[in-house]
Amino acid sequence: MTNTARKPASSVDVRIVNAFVRDGEGGNPAGVVLDADHLSEADMQAIAAGTGLSETAFVSGSDIADFKLDFFTPTRRIAHCGHATVGTFSLLASLGRVGEGASSKETVDGPRAIEIRHGAAFMEQLAPAYFGELEWGSDAVREQDVLTALGLTQDDLLPGGNPVVVDTGNRFLLVGVKDPHVLERIAEDQDLIEAISEDLDLIGFYPFALPGEGEITATTRMFAPRYGIREEAATGMAAGPLACLLHDRFGISASRILIEQGRYMTPASVSLLDVRLSLQNGAISGLMAGGYGKVVREQTVSY
């Protein structure tokens, strides 16, 4: 007789941390699972799906860094996640598992530096590489397709804001629009964004507007349906590429660039992303992107 009994479900506690909060409010929620060494990749994927947030981070031991972090969206593994990294290390700092100063994380493609500054977590990204339309390596995707995917026309673009792929460890497609009102009225085609992102191997689209308000340099939106994310409130791995683009292509010489995201989501969740550029003879040699995290709740997820 065949045994058809189902394996009893296991459960795990997931802390929900809002990353890149501004004055303790807003931010982008990420799930964080501590002491995840016993979980398989299938377990982690199931937990991320059950958590239901754009990304969940799983923290385990590492032989080459202070911690190993695995990141999963509800549908797939992702190599890096900025807001989940900031959320994780903010949580670790609040628990006393990491102190002020240098730390590190191991990901699926190697170690990256982390720094804790007055409780804020900053993560290392690589020097930028830029790819215009002729360098995308695709016969199927053109600039006009990108604009169509966002419901934009050439008249909506900031001078010099034509679509460009920027890579600082993850690839994002950046598009500059002429003012925040254009950013607000974007009417995105999620299916087309997903298809273009698959073709160009992107995490997603990161349209931006200048200027931001007050000390904010730019305000942004983020669409990543390829990874199951319709729109998210803070994307640290995209803020780095944008800061580099603003420095190299738009004449913004500051080594610290503040970026706002999430204002035009429904509902809004305004986030603050802080990017610090390392410069050598005026050229970007590396960068750290970071911000503050805040634990907002805990939930138990079965898998």
Secondary structure, DSSP 8 states (H G I E B T S, - for coil): ----------EEEEEEEEES-BTTB--EEEEEESS-TT--HHHHHHHHHHH-SS-EEEEE--SSSSEEEEEE-SSSEES--HHHHHHHHHHHHHTTSS-SEEEEEEETTEEEEEEEETTEEEEEE---EEE-GGGS--SS--HHHHHHHHT--GGGB-TT---EEEESSSEEEEEEESSHHHHHT----HHHHHHHHHHHT-SEEEEEES--STT--EEE--BBGGGTBS--S--HHHHHHHHHHHHHHS----SEEEEEE-TTSSS---EEEEEEEEEETTEEEEEEEEE-EEEEEEEEEE-
